[in-house]
Amino acid sequence: MPLTSGLPVSRLVTVQVSLTTPAIVAESVNTCLLLGTSEVIDAAQRMRTYANILEVAAQFDSVTEEYQAALTWFSQNPSPHTLHIGRWVREPSPAILIGAPLSPAEQRVSNWTTIADGSLAIVIDGVGPTDVLVMNFTTHTNLNGVASTVTTALQAAGFAATMVWNARMDRFELRTTSTGPTSTISFMTTAAGGTDISAMLKMTMAYEPTAYVVPGMAPETALAAAVEIDGKFSAKWYALVCPSADDEDHQMLAAYCEASDPPHYYGVSTDAEHSLSDMSDIDIGYILARFGFNKTAVMFSRTNHYVIMSYLGRILTTHWGGSNTTITLMYKQAPGVAPENISTQQANTLQRKHVNVFTNYANGARLIQYGTSASGEFTDTIIGADALAIEVQARVFNTLYTAITKVPQTDAGMELLKTSAAAGCAMYVSNGWLATGTWNAQGFGDLSQGDLVPGFYIFTPSMLLQNQADRQARRAPLMQIAAKCAGAIHTADVLIWVNQ
């Protein structure tokens, strides 16, 4: 028996390597959801993400609201990185069978021209399964012809449905003529005779999940659509715009965004001429201002129905992690939007209603004014506050989440949480959203009204004072943060004394 090379070192020294838990990334407030009504995005998928206008143009016609709004969004400078587009089912929708995408090789018409007896089986609106037979594809020159032949055969078999070739998505789609919640459709199966084409269409259950069924739907409200998408993708989008919403929809969406968690911010475009009238109390600007919504902004334009996309596109490109990167929307540009020629009285009316506008000045300047939410609070303040809260929340969570052992329920443990929160606040001092200033509210801890705050102050009581119930629940004492917003200068007065 051969001798071993020696005893393992682990008899004397043991070393183990454990990877630490990766920290979570704070949710972004630099994202926008455009809630549209076009049928390009179905009710099952609900939302797609686009990196530029080219990607939007590849799927939406230039006359659609999604393309027009995206054009205004991506025209802003600096240009936003992404846009989420969601689907609002405003009208009754059909049931749809979505085929899986076909590869370039699978899209060759020569695959079909050898088939003179194509067949499939399907259930539509509760009827079936029925065999659909004798489909002849031998004379076709493109996939639109294939879809047309399938449609003809389905209708001959008694089905009210239409097959189309969606070249933009490289797939076949089958839609029922009926609409609403009673409209149904199944995956295709193999018929009793003929040459099966269900697999060639990639419309069988074997191709799930890239092939899928969308049930028919009754019309939904804009709010219902937003809630549905929020439930699926809430952490992926911050701002919301719904171009086809009416004033009642706007009120419901604004109220929802005001109360939402994670936070959202709502944008409204209006071309209503009575927005410029002091006598009007029915325009959307007046209505939303009356409710005092902090997380909604309204912008007026006679020529661009999607002007709020430019407004949001500018503030949502803010780099919150940079140095001196925060902005105010006052004085900013709206590329692709025609400036409004309005009188001083009209400008004052819009200001009183907290409605923003891109306008001309007599010195040749063109600028956005006033950069406010419907409540009158400045948009950059509201969005900055949301961004700060999300950053501090993520940092405190990561301290607990990535701890190798535990964060002890002691003053030393609380100091770890305070340090994390302070790092988040310090980032907002660096980016210019917080700054040294006088604390003009009631104080707490060692902070009194009138004290100078160097951007922020954090107070936590001693763990020795914690009540027993909170201690048993392993709940940290309340952490209070005083944060002093840097604000921005929008107007200036200059007095010149001239002495002769």
C-alpha positions in Angstrom: 0.0 0.0 0.0 1.5 3.4 -1.0 2.2 6.0 1.6 0.1 9.2 1.6 1.6 12.5 0.9 0.9 13.7 4.4 -2.0 14.6 6.8 -4.5 17.2 5.7 -3.7 20.7 7.0 -7.3 21.0 8.0 -6.5 18.8 11.0 -4.7 21.9 12.4 -6.1 24.9 10.6 -9.6 25.1 9.1 -10.5 27.9 6.6 -13.9 28.3 5.1 -15.0 30.9 2.6 -18.6 32.2 2.7 -19.9 34.8 0.2 -21.7 37.7 1.7 -25.3 38.4 0.7 -25.3 41.0 -2.1 -27.0 44.2 -1.3 -30.3 45.2 -3.0 -30.3 48.2 -5.4 -32.5 51.1 -4.5 -35.5 51.5 -6.8 -35.1 54.2 -9.4 -37.2 57.4 -9.7 -35.8 57.9 -13.2 -38.4 55.8 -15.0 -41.8 56.5 -16.6 -44.7 54.3 -17.6 -46.8 55.5 -20.6 -50.2 53.9 -20.4 -51.5 53.6 -23.9 -54.5 52.1 -25.7 -53.0 50.6 -28.8 -53.4 46.8 -29.3 -49.6 46.3 -30.0 -49.2 45.2 -26.3 -51.7 42.7 -25.2 -53.5 42.5 -21.8 -51.5 39.5 -20.7 -48.1 41.0 -21.3 -49.2 44.4 -20.2 -45.9 46.2 -20.4 -42.7 46.4 -22.5 -39.6 48.4 -22.1 -37.9 50.5 -24.9 -34.4 52.0 -24.9 -34.9 54.6 -27.7 -37.4 55.9 -30.2 -36.1 53.5 -32.8 -37.3 50.5 -30.8 -40.7 52.2 -30.3 -41.0 53.0 -34.0 -40.3 49.3 -34.8 -43.5 48.3 -33.0 -45.9 51.3 -33.1 -47.1 53.3 -36.1 -46.2 56.9 -36.2 -49.8 58.0 -35.7 -50.2 56.2 -32.4 -50.2 57.9 -29.1 -47.5 55.7 -27.8 -45.1 56.7 -30.6 -46.0 60.4 -30.4 -45.6 60.5 -26.6 -42.3 58.5 -26.8 -41.0 61.0 -29.4 -41.5 63.9 -27.0 -40.0 61.8 -24.2 -36.8 60.8 -26.0 -36.4 64.3 -27.6 -35.6 65.8 -24.2 -31.9 66.7 -23.5 -30.3 64.8 -21.9 -32.3 62.0 -23.4 -33.9 59.5 -20.9 -32.5 56.0 -21.1 -35.7 54.0 -21.1 -39.5 54.2 -21.5 -42.0 51.6 -20.3 -45.2 51.4 -22.3 -48.2 49.7 -20.8 -51.6 48.6 -22.1 -54.9 50.1 -21.1 -57.8 47.9 -22.4 -60.2 50.8 -22.9 -62.5 48.9 -25.3 -63.8 45.3 -25.2 -61.0 43.1 -26.4 -61.0 39.7 -28.3 -59.4 36.5 -27.1 -56.0 36.1 -28.7 -53.7 33.1 -29.3 -50.2 34.4 -29.6 -47.7 32.1 -31.4 -44.1 31.8 -30.3 -41.6 33.8 -32.5 -40.4 32.2 -35.6 -36.7 32.0 -36.4 -35.5 33.3 -39.8 -35.3 29.8 -41.1 -38.8 29.0 -39.9 -40.1 32.1 -41.7 -39.2 30.8 -45.2 -42.3 30.4 -47.3 -40.7 27.3 -48.9 -41.6 25.5 -45.6 -45.2 25.9 -46.6 -45.4 25.5 -50.3 -45.1 21.7 -50.1 -48.3 21.5 -48.0 -51.6 21.0 -49.8 -53.6 19.4 -47.0 -52.8 21.5 -43.9 -54.8 20.8 -40.8 -55.3 21.8 -37.1 -57.8 21.5 -34.3 -58.9 24.3 -31.9 -61.6 25.5 -29.5 -63.0 29.0 -30.0 -65.7 30.7 -27.9 -66.4 27.3 -26.3 -67.0 25.5 -29.6 -64.8 22.5 -30.3 -62.3 21.0 -30.5 -63.0 21.2 -34.2 -60.8 19.9 -37.0 -59.9 22.5 -39.6 -58.8 20.7 -42.7 -57.7 21.0 -46.4 -55.6 24.1 -46.2 -53.5 24.5 -49.4 -50.4 26.6 -49.2 -48.6 25.6 -52.4 -49.1 28.9 -54.2 -48.2 31.3 -51.4 -45.3 33.7 -51.7 -45.3 35.2 -48.2 -46.6 34.6 -44.6 -49.5 37.0 -45.0 -50.9 34.6 -47.5 -50.4 31.7 -45.1 -52.4 33.6 -42.4 -55.1 34.4 -45.0 -55.6 30.8 -45.9 -55.8 29.8 -42.2 -58.5 32.5 -41.7 -60.5 31.3 -44.6 -60.4 27.7 -43.4 -61.4 28.7 -39.8 -64.4 30.7 -41.1 -65.4 27.8 -43.4 -65.3 25.6 -40.3 -67.7 27.9 -38.5 -65.3 29.9 -36.4 -65.4 33.8 -36.2 -61.6 34.4 -36.0 -58.8 36.0 -38.0 -55.2 34.9 -38.3 -52.5 37.6 -39.0 -48.8 37.5 -39.5 -47.2 40.0 -37.2 -43.9 40.8 -39.0 -42.9 43.3 -36.2 -42.9 40.5 -33.6 -42.0 37.6 -36.0 -45.1 35.5 -35.0 -48.6 34.5 -36.0 -51.6 35.8 -34.0 -55.1 34.5 -34.0 -57.9 36.8 -32.8 -61.6 36.1 -32.2 -64.2 38.3 -33.8 -66.1 38.3 -30.6 -65.0 40.6 -27.7 -65.4 40.7 -24.0 -65.0 38.3 -21.1 -67.0 35.5 -22.9 -64.5 35.4 -25.7 -62.2 32.4 -25.4 -59.6 30.6 -27.5 -57.4 27.5 -26.9 -54.0 26.4 -28.0 -54.0 24.4 -31.2 -53.8 20.6 -31.3 -53.4 18.0 -34.0 -56.4 17.2 -36.2 -57.5 13.7 -37.1 -56.3 14.0 -40.7 -54.1 16.0 -43.1 -50.7 17.6 -42.5 -50.5 19.2 -39.0 -49.5 22.9 -39.1 -50.2 23.8 -35.5 -46.5 23.2 -34.6 -45.3 25.2 -37.7 -47.5 28.1 -36.5 -45.9 27.6 -33.0 -49.4 27.8 -31.5 -49.4 24.6 -29.4 -49.0 24.3 -25.7 -45.5 22.9 -26.3 -44.3 26.4 -27.0 -45.4 27.9 -23.7 -44.6 30.5 -22.3 -43.5 32.3 -25.5 -46.8 31.1 -27.0 -49.7 32.0 -24.8 -53.4 32.7 -24.7 -55.0 36.1 -23.9 -58.6 35.8 -22.7 -61.2 38.4 -24.0 -61.7 41.3 -21.6 -64.4 43.8 -20.8 -63.4 47.5 -20.9 -61.4 48.6 -17.9 -60.8 52.0 -16.4 -57.5 53.7 -16.6 -57.1 53.3 -12.9 -57.8 49.5 -13.1 -55.1 49.3 -15.8 -52.6 51.2 -13.7 -53.3 49.1 -10.6 -52.9 45.9 -12.7 -49.5 47.0 -14.0 -48.4 48.4 -10.6 -49.1 45.0 -9.1 -46.9 43.3 -11.7 -44.2 45.9 -12.2 -44.4 48.5 -9.4 -40.7 48.7 -8.7 -39.9 49.2 -12.4 -41.6 52.5 -13.0 -42.0 55.8 -11.1 -43.8 58.4 -13.2 -47.1 57.7 -15.0 -48.6 59.3 -18.0 -52.0 58.3 -19.6 -52.6 60.4 -22.8 -56.1 59.1 -23.5 -57.4 59.6 -19.9 -60.3 62.0 -19.5 -60.6 64.4 -16.5 -62.3 61.8 -14.3 -59.5 59.3 -15.1 -56.9 62.0 -14.3 -58.4 62.6 -10.9 -58.4 58.9 -10.0 -54.9 58.3 -11.3 -53.6 61.4 -9.5 -55.2 60.2 -6.2 -53.7 56.7 -6.7 -50.2 58.0 -7.2 -50.6 60.3 -4.2 -51.2 57.3 -2.0 -49.0 54.7 -3.7 -46.2 52.7 -2.2 -43.7 52.3 -3.8 -44.1 56.0 -4.7 -45.3 57.2 -8.1 -45.7 60.6 -9.8 -48.4 61.4 -12.3 -48.2 63.7 -15.3 -51.1 65.4 -17.2 -51.0 67.3 -20.5 -53.9 69.7 -21.2 -54.8 71.8 -24.3 -58.0 73.1 -22.7 -58.2 76.8 -23.6 -60.2 77.6 -20.4 -57.1 76.7 -18.5 -56.0 80.3 -19.3 -59.2 81.8 -17.9 -59.6 83.0 -14.3 -63.3 82.3 -14.6 -62.9 78.6 -15.2 -63.3 76.1 -12.4 -63.7 73.0 -14.6 -60.3 72.7 -16.3 -58.1 69.8 -15.0 -55.4 72.2 -13.7 -57.9 73.9 -11.4 -59.5 70.6 -10.3 -56.2 68.9 -9.4 -54.9 72.1 -7.7 -58.1 72.1 -5.5 -57.2 68.6 -4.3 -53.6 69.7 -3.5 -51.9 66.7 -5.1 -48.2 66.8 -4.4 -47.4 64.0 -6.8 -49.1 65.2 -9.9 -48.0 67.9 -12.4 -50.1 69.5 -15.1 -48.6 71.2 -18.3 -50.5 73.3 -20.8 -49.8 73.2 -24.6 -52.1 74.0 -27.5 -49.9 72.1 -30.0 -48.4 69.1 -28.2 -50.8 66.6 -26.5 -47.9 64.9 -24.9 -46.0 67.9 -23.5 -45.9 66.5 -20.0 -43.6 63.8 -21.3 -40.9 66.5 -22.0 -41.5 68.0 -18.5 -41.0 64.6 -16.8 -38.3 63.5 -19.2 -36.1 66.4 -18.0 -36.4 65.9 -14.2 -36.3 62.1 -14.5 -32.8 62.2 -16.1 -31.4 63.6 -12.8 -28.3 61.7 -11.6 -29.0 61.5 -7.9 -25.7 59.8 -7.2 -23.5 62.6 -8.7 -22.0 65.8 -7.4 -24.1 69.0 -7.9 -26.4 67.2 -10.3 -29.9 68.1 -9.1 -32.0 70.6 -11.1 -35.1 72.7 -11.0 -37.6 72.5 -13.9 -37.9 76.3 -14.1 -36.0 77.7 -17.1 -35.5 74.3 -18.7 -36.2 73.6 -22.4 -38.8 71.3 -24.0 -37.3 70.1 -27.3 -39.9 69.4 -30.0 -42.6 71.5 -28.2 -43.7 74.8 -29.7 -43.6 77.6 -27.0 -46.8 79.3 -26.1 -47.4 83.0 -26.7 -49.5 84.0 -23.6 -50.2 87.3 -21.9 -49.1 88.3 -18.4 -52.7 87.7 -17.2 -52.8 84.3 -18.7 -49.4 83.4 -17.2 -50.6 84.6 -13.8 -53.8 82.4 -14.2 -51.7 79.3 -15.0 -49.5 80.1 -12.0 -52.5 80.3 -9.7 -53.8 77.0 -11.0 -50.3 75.5 -10.6 -50.2 74.6 -14.3 -46.8 74.6 -16.1 -46.2 75.9 -19.5 -43.4 76.2 -22.1 -43.5 79.9 -23.1 -41.8 82.7 -24.9 -40.3 85.7 -23.2 -39.8 89.1 -24.8 -36.0 88.8 -24.7 -36.1 85.8 -27.0 -35.8 83.2 -24.2 -38.1 80.1 -24.3 -38.5 78.2 -21.0 -40.6 76.0 -18.9 -42.3 77.7 -16.0 -43.1 77.1 -13.2 -41.9 73.6 -12.4 -44.6 72.9 -9.8 -46.9 70.1 -8.8 -50.7 70.5 -8.6 -50.3 71.5 -4.9 -48.0 74.3 -5.7 -45.0 72.5 -4.3 -42.0 72.3 -6.7 -41.8 69.1 -8.7 -38.0 68.7 -8.0 -38.7 68.9 -4.3 -41.3 66.2 -4.4 -39.4 63.8 -6.6 -36.2 64.5 -4.7 -37.9 63.7 -1.4 -39.1 60.4 -2.9 -35.6 59.6 -4.2 -34.0 60.4 -0.8 -36.5 58.2 1.1 -35.9 55.3 -1.3 -32.1 55.7 -0.9 -32.2 55.8 2.9 -34.7 52.9 3.0 -32.4 50.8 0.7 -29.3 51.5 2.8 -30.9 50.8 6.1 -32.5 47.6 4.7 -29.1 46.5 3.3 -27.5 46.9 6.7 -30.0 44.4 8.1 -30.1 42.2 5.1 -26.3 41.8 4.5 -25.2 41.5 8.1 -23.0 38.4 8.5 -24.3 37.7 12.0 -26.9 40.2 13.2 -27.4 43.9 14.0 -27.6 43.8 17.8 -30.5 45.5 19.7 -28.0 47.9 21.4 -26.9 51.4 21.0 -24.0 50.1 18.9 -26.5 48.3 16.6 -28.5 51.5 16.2 -25.3 53.3 15.3 -24.9 51.0 12.4 -28.4 51.9 11.1 -27.7 55.6 11.7 -24.5 55.3 9.7 -26.3 53.8 6.8 -29.0 56.5 6.9 -26.4 59.2 7.1 -24.6 57.9 4.1 -27.8 58.2 2.1 -28.4 61.7 3.3 -24.8 62.7 2.6 -25.3 61.6 -1.0 -28.1 64.2 -1.3 -25.9 66.9 0.2 -23.3 66.0 -2.5 -25.8 66.1 -5.3 -27.1 69.5 -4.2 -30.6 68.6 -3.1 -29.8 69.1 0.6 -27.7 72.0 2.0 -26.8 73.8 5.2 -29.7 75.9 6.4 -31.7 77.1 9.4 -34.2 74.6 10.8 -37.5 76.4 10.8 -39.7 73.7 12.3 -40.2 72.2 15.7 -37.0 70.5 16.9 -36.3 67.0 18.3 -33.4 65.4 20.0 -30.6 68.0 20.4 -32.1 70.1 17.5 -34.1 73.2 18.2 -36.0 75.6 16.0 -33.6 78.2 14.6 -30.5 75.9 14.8 -28.2 75.5 11.8 -28.5 72.1 10.1 -25.5 71.0 7.9 -27.8 69.4 5.4 -29.2 66.8 7.7 -29.4 65.8 11.4 -30.2 62.3 12.7 -31.5 61.4 16.2 -32.2 58.1 17.8 -33.0 57.7 21.5 -30.9 55.4 23.6 -31.7 51.7 23.4 -31.8 51.7 27.2 -35.0 53.7 27.1 -36.8 51.3 24.7 -40.1 49.8 26.0 -40.3 46.1 26.6 -42.9 45.4 23.9 -40.8 47.0 21.2 -37.7 45.1 22.5 -39.5 41.8 22.4 -40.7 42.5 18.8 -37.1 43.3 17.9 -38.2 46.7 16.6 -35.6 49.5 16.4 -36.4 52.8 18.1 -37.7 55.6 15.9 -35.0 57.2 13.8 -35.8 60.9 13.1 -34.0 62.8 10.4 -34.1 66.5 9.8 -33.2 67.2 6.2 -32.8 70.8 4.9 -33.7 71.2 1.2 -31.4 73.4 -0.8 -34.2 74.7 -2.9 -33.5 76.8 -6.0 -33.7 80.5 -7.0 -36.3 81.2 -9.6 -36.7 85.0 -9.5 -34.5 87.9 -8.4 -35.0 91.6 -7.6 -32.2 94.0 -8.3 -32.1 97.6 -6.9 -29.6 99.9 -8.5 -28.7 103.2 -6.8 -27.2 105.8 -9.1 -25.5 108.7 -7.6 -24.6 111.8 -9.7 
